[in-house]
Every structure is written in C-alpha cells, then in structure tokens.
Amino acid sequence: MKLPYPVVLASASPRRQDLLGPIVGEFSVHPADLDEEALGDPDPWVTAQRLAREKASAVFAAHPDSLVIGADTVVALEGANGWVQYAKPVDEADACRILGTLSGKSHVVVTGVAMRWPGGMAAFTETARVTFRNLSESEIQAYVAGGEPMDKAGAYGYQGGAKAFIERLEGDINTVIGLPTERLKQDLKSLFR
C-alpha cells in the first residue's frame, strides 16, 4: 500500500511487525515507553484504545513527519463485579495463575489501534472471543516453563503452543495475535486515498 508518510510502528512486538509488513511494506520500529498500568480503565475497550493512542502520540513526538501506528492488546474476563483485565504476567507464578483462571472459560481479546500522522489521528478497537478448554495443572506448568507466555497479554500466544488450549475462536485471529490487519487495511485506504 502506498502511503504519503514513512511508517513507524510504536511496538517492539515481533508478531505485530510480521503482520504490519505485508500491509505497508517498509517501516521502522520505535517502541513507546509508557506506564501502561497508569492508563488502565475498568472497560477493556477503553484501556486498549487509550494505550494505543498514547503509544502512537508518544512516538509521534519523535517522528512528527511520519505515520505512527500504535497498538495494544487487552485480555479480559467478565466477572461478577465487571471486567478483569490480564496484562503480561509479572513472573511464572502469575502466568500460571492467569492461565488457570482462563481455563474452561470464554474471554475477550480487545486490540486497540491508533494511527497518528501530521494533522490527524484515528483509532479503533477490534474484539475476538476466545474459549479455552479445561487445562490441567501440568499442561499449564509445561507451557509456562517454555517461556512463551511471559511477554504476552493474558499469558498466552495463539500463534504458539497455546493454540492447543483453544476450543473456540470467534473473530479475527489477527486481533488475538495483536494487530487486526483487515480493519487496519480498510482504515488506511479510507484515510489516505
């Protein structure tokens, strides 16, 4: 896709980089440095979009002649008192706890995307619903011991070993991986015809 500005991805995620390349061609990477906890909201859709906007804005300050794309993925489970949101686990015990909580239940994965360019900003969220089968303690421990969940919201990566945990997926797989590519393509086409 031909865009009027150089593209900067405000994320260090290799998964987002892999998904963005086929859409925009060349781009550079400049991860945003934010206190993500301070920007949370009880509503996971607000959290995802706010974090995406803040990441794009922070990196845009260093690249004011570029199109900066920020993204954030939130994994959330609805409980009796509202939504419980699961960020990246702080350690292996936390990863085991998160996966144990998600076991046998449906949760939402919300990815917010923000695009900031000279003279404008646009943002959206996309949602997928993921249902885990019942997971055994030993399955969870083996998965966590492999290290895969440590840099992922909700302590799992669909594109890796956790694919075997998923009983049902409703929505775009790329939303779960971290960048809803179809919606991003549509928005970029409409913004930069």
Phi, psi and omega in degrees: 000131179273120181242152185282356182226154169296146184257136176235128175265122182271052182204141176270358185296119177296332179292317178295322178299316179298323182283327183285323184311309181296340181275311189251352185077232183287141174203161175251166183240128176218093182298142176279146178247097184231157169273092186296326180298323182291343184258007181290163179216153177300336179266118184297333178290321176294316179303309184299315182288321179298314180296319178298316180297315182294320178297313180297318181293318181298317182284329178299327179302329179268347182224063189290351178254018186241169167262113182257130179247119177249148179213151175211140181244132180239131174256127186221141180240129181281129179239182182298330182251028179109198185273138170253123184256138182244113177274196175294140180292149181278334178199182183295322179297319178295320178298317178297318179299313181299311182296323176297323178291322182282341182305129176074012184231164172263140176222167177255148172240117182248122174248123174263141178229135176231140177240124180238130180216169180303116178091004180193166175207141175220151180210157177205166170233150172233146185234139171234152176248128183240133176244123176271143168286173176292128182254139176277157178303319182291324176298314181298312182297320180294319180296314181294321181299333178287350176086349186300322186283352193291336180247025185233136174302136180077002176064029174207156175238119180302321185284359180244218185295336182287350177305326180291345180277343193270122179273323182209142175231125175243114181124187184280124179303325181291338172296319180290322180289330173134000177205105181289092192294321182296313180294320179298315178301313180301313182295318178297320178297316182288328180284326188233053178295000000 
